[in-house]
Amino acid sequence: MATLTIKNVPEQVVKRLKQQAVAQHRSLNFQVISYLEQMTHSVSVDADALLVRARTLRRTPEGVKVTDRLLRELKGTGRP
């Protein structure tokens, strides 16, 4: 196992980490290791599936295509 030293951690961050460690019944050290493990796991992304989902979300159930222009018009509705 390696040893890692982290310098200049803001006190509020340390306080939150300690609170979260207590809530998870972990030591502060194990809580930080747990977060580091979570944040460093890579997740593969299927670009084609993501694009299909994005295109689906850009359409309303009625089939009206949501565009940037439509969003700008809707945002301006009712404003002076």
N, C-alpha and C positions, 0 to 999 in steps of 0.2 A: 504494500500500500504506500502511496505517496502522501506527503504532507503538503498542504496548501495554506499559505498565509494570505489573508485578505486585509489590506490596509485601508484606513480612512472610511470605514463603513459608517454612514450616518446613524446617530443614536436612535432615531425613530425607526429605522430599518431593523436594527438589532432588537428593539422593543417588540416590533411586530413579529419578528422571527421567533423570539422567545415565547410570545403569546401563542403562536401557531404550534410551536413544539409542545407546549403544555397541553393544548387542545388535542393533539395527536398522540399524546403519551410518549413523546420522543425526547431525546436529548437535543439540545440546540445543534450540536455537531451532526447528528443523524438527520435532523430536519433539513439542514443546508445540503447535505449529501443527497437527500431525497429530491430536493428541488433541482439540484444540478443534474441528476440522472434524468428527471422528467424533461428538462429543457434541452438536453443534448441528444435525445433520441430523435433520429431523423424519421420523417414520415414521407413515404413515397406518394406522389400525387399523379393521378391519371389526368393529364392535361385535356384529353378529348372529353372525358366524362365531366370534368369541371366546366369546360366550355359549353357543353350541352345544358348543364344545370344553370349556368349563368344566363344563357339565352332563354331558357324556360322561365326563369324568374323575372326577366325583363318584360314579359307579357302578362297582361292582366287576364283574369278568367274569361272576360268577354272577348278576348283576342285583340284588344287595343295594344299596339306596341308602345311601350314606355320609352321615350327618347329624352335626350337632354333638353331638347327644345320644349317638349311637353312639360317636363318637370319645371323649367324656368317659368313657363306660362302659368302653371298651377300655383307655384310659389308666389307669383305676383298678383294672383286673383285676390281682390278685396283689399289690397294695399293702396294707400294714397300715392 
